[in-house]
Amino acid sequence: MKSLYHFIIKPLDKRYENIKKVDNKELVINSSIENHVFVSKRAIVVSTPAAYNTKIKVGDEIHIHHNVLRRFYDQKGIEKNSGTYFKNELYFCSPEQIYMYNLKSHLNYCFIKPLKNQNFLDKREEQPNVGIVKYTNNTLEALGITPGTLITFTPNSEFEFIIDGERLYCMKSNDIALTHEYQGDEKENNPSWAKSS
């Protein structure tokens, strides 16, 4: 079974990640399908496209756009699967909806570690629009932007992922606006709840 242009995938565990472990007990932190934050972004490749070759193989773990596995309520209040639903917990996924495979950035996506805010006058926990490159891609590496590079990114270009217990922002290469020299006092902002996922 192959799609012509799309990957066929299935959720890695389940469609929603709304349970956290607290003191060896499970805590349900969301019971609604509307909030995209709790939709699983992890999947397994079941089939690759027939029309072209790809480095992504059957069985690879991928990180995807939240709308692929999402459910919603239509105008009549009836719960429905997203338009990507195929059958039997299988989904179509376009290459542009895949952000990472086997801990490698896909296409022109990259992943950035947020930094703690060092400005005591600003009450935000996180320094806005600044981070450290964690996973890069070929385009950025050709420009000398490698893992560990301190960067500024454009506002509202980031979306959150938890990868291996680390909170990261995914964005496109052209969302990186500047590179900086390290000052030496930068601290990553990886809250404890990210490690318990």
Summary of the structure (lengths in Angstrom):
residues: 197
radius of gyration: 18.3
end to end distance: 32.8
largest distance: 57.6
contacts: 536
relative contact order: 0.15
helix: 9%
strand: 43%
